[in-house]
Amino acid sequence: MSIVDAMIEAALWAMIDVEAKVWRMNDHKPRIWWRDDDARMPTESLERLLGLAERRHAPLALAVIPDSDLAGLAEVLSAHPSTKIIQHGCDHVDRNRGGQVSSEFAPDTAPVQIAGAILESWNRLSIIRRTVPVYAPPWNVLLPNAHQALKLTPLCAVSVYGASKSSENDLPQINTHIDIMKWRPARFRGGPAILMRLWRQLRARRLGRRWEEPIGFLTHHRNLDPAAWSFLERLLCRLEARTSAFQWRSIDQLLKEATR
């Protein structure tokens, strides 16, 4: 990290600290959570991520693609009890050919057919302990027919990227808001840009008096480069401190709150 970036990060953390102080003055503490995508099997990067989450006492929601033998992954995860598992689609294959967005299911696929595929994948995922019935669609895209299909399955919440659009009698959303990567091509977003997003998320919730709405961080362990790993370590270290103004929430806690 350059000296300039380090100075900018320090200034942004000062802004975040001031914002968090205003939260405390209103008797509130920002809630944060963490989702990581695209796990399929044990890899060096995944084990590094799990170790980092454990060292920093950060509850992790690991979004697993259940399209292969998960026995090896289940064995590795058994040593990380604070990590919870959610379903990351069925196979992460784009079938929306010619569409404006990538999606596992074409828009004309019948909801009952989609529900069957999701349920089969959910049953395959059950080999791993500590699964939570939350569906994180690949590419954070959930077309209307897939949305309808989820209502025919045991999965009772959705996690995508961005502001929640859930409504009464609809599937609740437990969303992420800060992706530490940019895409096409995949590269680290940069510490200053990430911290500015965090400050903006905090400020928007305070001004809207949305005190209990969590802020979700999103990572993809397979795509993290040295700069991204270094920033993630700094971020979790800062958020782990006993003096931290933030409150970590696990995905099962968030689901309970969203469905009560």
C-alpha positions as CSV (number, residue, x, y, z in Angstrom):
1,M,0.0,0.0,0.0
2,S,1.3,3.4,-1.0
3,I,1.9,6.2,1.6
4,V,-0.9,8.2,-0.1
5,D,-3.4,5.3,0.1
6,A,-2.4,4.8,3.8
7,M,-3.1,8.5,4.5
8,I,-6.4,8.4,2.7
9,E,-7.4,5.2,4.6
10,A,-6.5,6.9,7.9
11,A,-8.7,9.9,7.0
12,L,-11.6,7.7,6.0
13,W,-11.4,5.7,9.2
14,A,-11.5,9.0,11.1
15,M,-14.7,9.8,9.3
16,I,-16.1,6.4,10.0
17,D,-15.2,6.8,13.7
18,V,-17.1,10.1,13.8
19,E,-20.1,8.6,12.2
20,A,-20.1,5.6,14.6
21,K,-19.9,8.1,17.5
22,V,-23.1,9.7,16.3
23,W,-24.7,6.2,16.2
24,R,-23.6,5.7,19.8
25,M,-25.1,9.1,20.8
26,N,-28.4,7.7,19.5
27,D,-28.0,4.5,21.5
28,H,-27.3,2.3,18.4
29,K,-24.5,0.3,17.1
30,P,-24.1,-0.5,13.4
31,R,-24.6,-4.2,12.4
32,I,-22.2,-5.8,10.0
33,W,-22.0,-9.2,8.4
34,W,-19.8,-11.0,5.9
35,R,-20.6,-13.3,2.9
36,D,-18.0,-15.1,0.7
37,D,-19.0,-16.7,-2.6
38,D,-18.1,-19.6,-4.9
39,A,-16.9,-22.3,-2.5
40,R,-16.9,-25.8,-4.1
41,M,-14.0,-27.7,-2.6
42,P,-11.1,-27.2,-0.2
43,T,-8.5,-24.8,-1.7
44,E,-5.5,-22.9,-0.3
45,S,-7.4,-19.6,-0.6
46,L,-10.5,-20.9,1.1
47,E,-8.5,-22.3,4.0
48,R,-6.7,-19.0,4.3
49,L,-10.1,-17.2,4.4
50,L,-11.5,-19.6,7.1
51,G,-8.4,-19.1,9.2
52,L,-8.6,-15.3,8.9
53,A,-12.3,-15.4,9.9
54,E,-11.5,-17.5,12.9
55,R,-8.5,-15.4,14.1
56,R,-10.6,-12.2,13.9
57,H,-13.7,-13.8,15.4
58,A,-15.7,-12.7,12.3
59,P,-18.8,-14.9,11.6
60,L,-18.7,-15.9,8.0
61,A,-21.5,-16.9,5.7
62,L,-19.9,-19.1,3.1
63,A,-22.0,-19.4,-0.1
64,V,-21.4,-22.9,-1.5
65,I,-22.1,-24.1,-5.1
66,P,-23.6,-27.6,-4.5
67,D,-22.9,-29.2,-7.8
68,S,-20.1,-31.7,-6.9
69,D,-19.0,-34.0,-4.1
70,L,-18.9,-31.9,-1.0
71,A,-17.4,-34.4,1.4
72,G,-13.9,-32.8,1.3
73,L,-15.4,-29.4,1.9
74,A,-17.5,-30.7,4.7
75,E,-14.5,-32.1,6.5
76,V,-12.6,-28.8,6.3
77,L,-15.6,-26.8,7.5
78,S,-16.1,-29.0,10.5
79,A,-13.1,-27.3,12.1
80,H,-14.6,-23.9,11.7
81,P,-17.8,-23.8,13.8
82,S,-18.4,-20.0,13.4
83,T,-18.7,-20.4,9.6
84,K,-22.3,-21.0,8.4
85,I,-23.2,-22.3,5.0
86,I,-25.7,-20.9,2.5
87,Q,-26.7,-22.1,-1.0
88,H,-25.0,-20.4,-3.9
89,G,-27.3,-21.4,-6.7
90,C,-27.2,-24.9,-8.2
91,D,-24.2,-25.1,-10.5
92,H,-23.2,-21.5,-11.4
93,V,-23.8,-22.0,-15.1
94,D,-25.3,-19.1,-17.2
95,R,-28.4,-20.3,-19.1
96,N,-29.7,-16.8,-19.9
97,R,-28.1,-16.8,-23.3
98,G,-28.6,-13.5,-25.0
99,G,-30.0,-11.9,-21.9
100,Q,-28.7,-8.6,-20.4
101,V,-27.7,-10.4,-17.2
102,S,-26.2,-13.8,-16.3
103,S,-28.6,-16.2,-14.6
104,E,-28.7,-19.9,-13.9
105,F,-32.2,-20.2,-15.3
106,A,-33.6,-18.8,-18.5
107,P,-36.6,-16.4,-17.9
108,D,-39.0,-18.9,-19.6
109,T,-38.1,-21.8,-17.3
110,A,-41.1,-23.0,-15.3
111,P,-40.9,-22.2,-11.6
112,V,-41.7,-25.8,-10.6
113,Q,-38.7,-27.0,-12.7
114,I,-36.4,-24.4,-11.0
115,A,-37.8,-25.4,-7.6
116,G,-36.9,-29.0,-8.3
117,A,-33.3,-28.1,-9.2
118,I,-32.9,-25.9,-6.2
119,L,-34.3,-28.5,-3.8
120,E,-32.0,-31.2,-5.2
121,S,-29.0,-28.9,-4.7
122,W,-30.2,-28.0,-1.2
123,N,-30.4,-31.7,-0.3
124,R,-26.9,-32.2,-1.6
125,L,-25.7,-29.3,0.5
126,S,-27.1,-31.0,3.7
127,I,-23.9,-33.1,3.9
128,I,-22.3,-30.0,5.4
129,R,-23.3,-29.1,9.0
130,R,-24.5,-25.6,10.0
131,T,-26.4,-24.9,6.8
132,V,-28.8,-21.9,6.9
133,P,-31.8,-21.8,4.5
134,V,-30.7,-18.7,2.6
135,Y,-30.3,-18.6,-1.2
136,A,-27.6,-16.5,-2.8
137,P,-28.1,-16.6,-6.6
138,P,-25.0,-16.5,-8.7
139,W,-24.2,-13.1,-10.1
140,N,-26.6,-11.8,-7.5
141,V,-29.4,-12.2,-10.1
142,L,-32.8,-13.6,-9.2
143,L,-35.2,-13.5,-12.1
144,P,-39.0,-13.5,-11.3
145,N,-39.5,-17.2,-12.1
146,A,-36.6,-18.2,-9.8
147,H,-38.1,-16.0,-7.1
148,Q,-41.4,-17.8,-7.4
149,A,-39.6,-21.1,-7.4
150,L,-37.9,-20.4,-4.0
151,K,-41.3,-20.2,-2.4
152,L,-41.8,-23.9,-3.2
153,T,-38.6,-24.9,-1.4
154,P,-37.4,-24.9,2.3
155,L,-35.2,-21.8,1.6
156,C,-36.8,-18.8,3.3
157,A,-34.6,-15.8,2.5
158,V,-32.5,-14.4,-0.4
159,S,-29.1,-12.7,-0.3
160,V,-28.2,-10.5,-3.3
161,Y,-26.1,-7.3,-3.7
162,G,-27.5,-3.9,-3.1
163,A,-30.5,-2.3,-1.3
164,S,-33.2,-4.5,-0.1
165,K,-36.4,-4.6,-2.1
166,S,-38.4,-7.1,-0.1
167,S,-42.0,-6.3,0.7
168,E,-44.8,-7.7,2.9
169,N,-45.5,-11.4,2.4
170,D,-42.4,-11.6,0.2
171,L,-39.1,-13.4,0.7
172,P,-36.9,-11.3,3.1
173,Q,-33.5,-10.2,1.7
174,I,-30.3,-10.3,3.7
175,N,-28.1,-8.4,1.3
176,T,-24.5,-7.4,0.9
177,H,-23.6,-3.9,0.0
178,I,-19.8,-3.6,-0.2
179,D,-17.9,-5.8,-2.6
180,I,-14.2,-5.5,-2.1
181,M,-13.6,-6.5,-5.8
182,K,-14.4,-4.9,-9.1
183,W,-15.3,-7.1,-12.0
184,R,-14.7,-7.6,-15.8
185,P,-11.8,-8.1,-15.1
186,A,-11.7,-9.1,-11.5
187,R,-9.4,-6.8,-9.4
188,F,-9.2,-5.3,-5.9
189,R,-11.4,-2.2,-5.6
190,G,-9.0,-0.5,-3.3
191,G,-9.1,0.4,0.4
192,P,-10.1,4.0,0.0
193,A,-13.1,3.2,-2.2
194,I,-14.3,0.4,0.1
195,L,-14.0,2.6,3.2
196,M,-15.9,5.4,1.5
197,R,-18.7,3.0,0.7
198,L,-18.8,1.9,4.3
199,W,-19.1,5.5,5.5
200,R,-21.8,6.2,3.0
201,Q,-23.7,3.1,4.1
202,L,-23.5,4.2,7.7
203,R,-24.6,7.7,7.0
204,A,-27.5,6.6,4.8
205,R,-28.8,4.3,7.5
206,R,-28.5,7.0,10.2
207,L,-30.3,9.6,8.1
208,G,-33.0,7.1,7.3
209,R,-33.2,5.9,10.9
210,R,-32.7,2.4,9.6
211,W,-30.6,1.5,12.7
212,E,-31.1,-2.2,12.5
213,E,-30.4,-2.7,8.8
214,P,-27.1,-4.6,8.6
215,I,-24.3,-3.7,6.2
216,G,-22.9,-6.7,4.3
217,F,-19.4,-7.2,3.1
218,L,-18.9,-9.4,0.0
219,T,-15.7,-11.3,-0.9
220,H,-14.7,-14.0,-3.4
221,H,-11.8,-15.9,-1.9
222,R,-10.7,-17.3,-5.3
223,N,-10.2,-13.9,-6.7
224,L,-8.3,-12.1,-3.9
225,D,-4.9,-10.8,-4.8
226,P,-2.2,-9.8,-2.3
227,A,-3.5,-6.2,-2.0
228,A,-7.1,-7.5,-1.3
229,W,-5.9,-10.0,1.3
230,S,-3.8,-7.3,3.0
231,F,-6.8,-4.9,3.2
232,L,-9.2,-7.6,4.4
233,E,-6.8,-8.4,7.2
234,R,-6.6,-4.7,8.2
235,L,-10.4,-4.3,7.9
236,L,-11.2,-7.3,10.1
237,C,-8.5,-6.3,12.6
238,R,-10.0,-2.9,13.0
239,L,-13.6,-4.3,13.3
240,E,-12.5,-6.9,15.8
241,A,-11.1,-4.6,18.3
242,R,-12.8,-4.5,21.7
243,T,-13.3,-0.8,21.2
244,S,-15.0,-1.3,17.8
245,A,-18.2,0.5,17.3
246,F,-19.6,-2.3,15.2
247,Q,-21.6,-5.3,16.0
248,W,-21.0,-8.5,14.0
249,R,-24.1,-10.6,13.1
250,S,-24.0,-14.2,11.8
251,I,-26.3,-15.2,8.9
252,D,-28.5,-17.4,11.2
253,Q,-29.0,-14.4,13.5
254,L,-29.9,-12.2,10.6
255,L,-32.3,-14.8,9.3
256,K,-34.0,-15.1,12.6
257,E,-34.4,-11.3,12.8
258,A,-35.7,-11.1,9.2
259,T,-38.3,-13.7,9.7
260,R,-39.6,-13.0,13.2
